[in-house]
């Protein structure tokens, strides 16, 4: 789905990503690379294929859009380097010319040398590319920049016939801030309530729909 935000055309993709056409930037949030291996390390049986599925989806987006930059608005990694993170390191070698920018989130605890080895440009607070500010969590105050964030893993409920209730991840666009869905499939959802002027775009298995 194409939308206009602050005069810019943004493509909302069902793989939980935004493509900023003018700048050739693919924007995702909350990959949580290494989360499944982290759980397995602590005795919780999570399939190793979870992280590989996310990387396969990222590959598909690279094929569709051929971006110059991958921008992650926080929680790219889930704590430390582990077997899942090593799989990403291998994936990274397939795109040596891709610029990767990370706005650090609360789970991004890798060492500086780890980010350097992966060729990741790290911003500790925010990344500004007018008219947008890319940040991990919604800011408290607002200015001329429109904020694009992640962190809360937004979701909505769609109602069907016979009182069916289905929960879906979504893109949220408010007056001052947008929130991306978590890219990783191994995350929960926080249901959001609408205020005046808010726009919600639910991500169904087939497509993105405005609700």
C-alpha positions in Angstrom: 0.0 0.0 0.0 1.3 3.5 -0.9 0.6 6.3 1.4 1.6 10.0 1.6 3.3 11.1 4.7 4.7 14.6 5.0 4.9 14.8 1.2 6.8 11.6 0.9 5.6 8.4 -0.8 5.9 5.4 1.6 5.2 1.9 0.6 3.8 -0.3 3.4 4.6 -3.9 2.7 2.9 -7.0 4.2 6.3 -8.3 5.4 6.2 -5.6 8.1 8.4 -3.0 6.4 8.3 0.5 4.9 10.1 1.4 1.7 10.9 5.1 1.4 11.0 5.4 -2.4 12.7 8.8 -2.8 15.7 7.8 -0.6 15.7 4.1 -1.5 15.6 3.2 2.2 14.0 0.0 3.6 12.8 0.6 7.1 12.1 -2.1 9.6 12.0 -2.4 13.4 12.4 -5.0 16.1 14.1 -7.8 14.3 15.2 -9.3 17.6 17.9 -11.3 15.9 19.1 -14.0 18.4 15.9 -14.0 20.4 15.1 -17.7 19.7 18.6 -18.8 20.4 18.5 -16.8 23.7 15.4 -18.7 24.7 16.8 -22.0 23.8 19.9 -21.3 25.9 17.6 -20.8 28.9 15.8 -24.1 28.3 12.8 -22.9 26.4 12.3 -24.9 23.2 11.9 -22.5 20.3 12.6 -23.7 16.8 15.9 -22.6 15.3 14.0 -21.9 12.0 12.3 -18.8 13.5 15.3 -16.6 12.9 16.0 -18.1 9.5 12.4 -17.4 8.5 12.9 -13.7 9.3 16.1 -13.6 7.2 14.3 -15.2 4.3 11.6 -12.5 4.5 14.3 -9.9 4.6 15.8 -11.4 1.5 12.5 -11.2 -0.3 12.3 -7.5 0.5 15.8 -6.9 -0.8 14.8 -8.6 -4.0 11.6 -6.6 -4.4 13.0 -3.1 -3.6 16.8 -3.3 -4.1 17.3 -0.6 -1.4 20.6 1.3 -1.0 20.0 1.5 2.8 18.5 -0.8 5.4 17.4 1.3 8.4 16.4 -0.4 11.7 14.6 1.6 14.3 15.8 -0.4 17.3 16.1 -3.9 18.7 17.9 -5.3 15.7 19.5 -7.8 18.0 18.3 -9.5 21.2 21.2 -9.1 23.6 24.4 -10.8 22.5 26.0 -12.6 19.6 24.7 -16.2 19.4 23.9 -18.8 16.7 21.0 -16.8 15.3 23.1 -13.6 15.2 25.8 -15.6 13.4 23.3 -16.5 10.7 22.7 -12.8 10.2 26.5 -12.3 9.9 26.5 -14.7 7.0 23.4 -13.0 5.5 25.3 -9.7 5.7 28.1 -10.9 3.4 25.5 -11.3 0.6 24.9 -7.6 0.6 28.4 -5.9 0.9 27.2 -2.7 -0.7 24.1 -2.3 1.5 24.4 0.5 4.0 22.9 -0.6 7.3 21.9 2.0 9.9 20.7 1.1 13.4 19.1 3.4 15.9 19.8 1.5 19.1 16.9 0.0 21.1 16.7 -1.4 24.6 17.9 -4.9 23.5 20.8 -3.8 21.3 23.7 -4.7 23.6 26.3 -5.9 21.2 29.9 -4.7 21.6 31.0 -1.8 19.4 33.4 -4.1 17.6 30.5 -6.4 16.8 28.6 -3.7 15.0 31.8 -2.6 13.2 32.4 -6.1 12.0 28.9 -6.3 10.6 29.3 -2.9 8.9 26.5 -1.3 10.8 26.3 2.4 11.4 25.0 2.9 14.9 23.1 5.9 16.2 22.4 5.9 19.9 19.4 8.2 20.1 18.0 9.0 16.7 18.6 9.3 12.9 17.4 12.4 11.1 16.6 12.4 7.4 14.1 15.3 6.8 11.2 15.3 7.1 11.5 12.2 9.4 13.2 11.4 12.7 13.8 7.7 13.2 13.8 6.7 16.8 13.2 3.5 18.8 10.4 4.7 21.1 7.9 7.5 20.7 9.3 10.8 21.9 7.8 12.9 24.6 7.9 16.2 22.8 7.5 17.0 19.1 9.0 19.4 16.6 9.2 19.9 12.8 10.3 16.3 12.2 7.7 13.5 11.9 8.8 10.6 14.1 9.0 7.0 12.9 9.5 4.5 15.7 9.1 0.9 16.8 9.4 -0.8 20.2 5.8 -1.4 21.1 4.9 -4.1 18.5 1.5 -2.5 17.5 -1.6 -4.6 16.7 -5.3 -4.3 16.0 -8.3 -6.6 16.1 -10.5 -7.1 13.1 -14.0 -8.4 13.5 -15.6 -10.9 11.1 -18.9 -12.7 10.9 -20.2 -14.7 13.8 -18.3 -12.6 16.3 -14.9 -13.6 14.9 -12.0 -11.7 16.4 -8.6 -11.8 14.6 -5.5 -10.0 15.9 -3.1 -8.6 13.3 0.1 -6.6 13.5 -0.3 -3.1 12.0 1.3 0.1 11.0 0.2 3.1 13.1 0.3 6.7 11.8 -0.6 9.5 14.3 -0.4 13.2 14.0 3.3 13.4 15.1 4.5 9.8 15.1 4.3 6.5 13.2 5.0 3.1 14.8 6.2 0.2 12.8 5.2 -3.4 13.5 7.8 -5.7 14.8 9.6 -7.4 11.9 10.2 -10.6 13.8 7.4 -13.2 13.8 8.6 -14.2 17.3 7.0 -11.2 19.1 3.7 -10.3 20.8 1.3 -7.5 20.0 0.2 -4.5 21.9 -3.3 -3.5 20.9 -3.7 0.2 20.2 -6.7 2.4 20.6 -7.5 5.1 18.1 -7.5 8.9 18.7 -8.8 11.5 16.3 -6.7 11.6 13.1 -5.0 8.3 13.7 -4.6 5.9 10.8 -4.2 2.1 11.2 -3.0 -0.3 8.5 -3.5 -3.9 9.4 -1.2 -6.5 8.0 -3.1 -9.6 6.9 -1.5 -12.7 5.2 -2.5 -11.4 1.8 -2.0 -7.6 2.0 -2.0 -4.4 4.0 -5.4 -2.9 4.5 -6.5 0.5 6.0 -9.0 0.2 8.8 
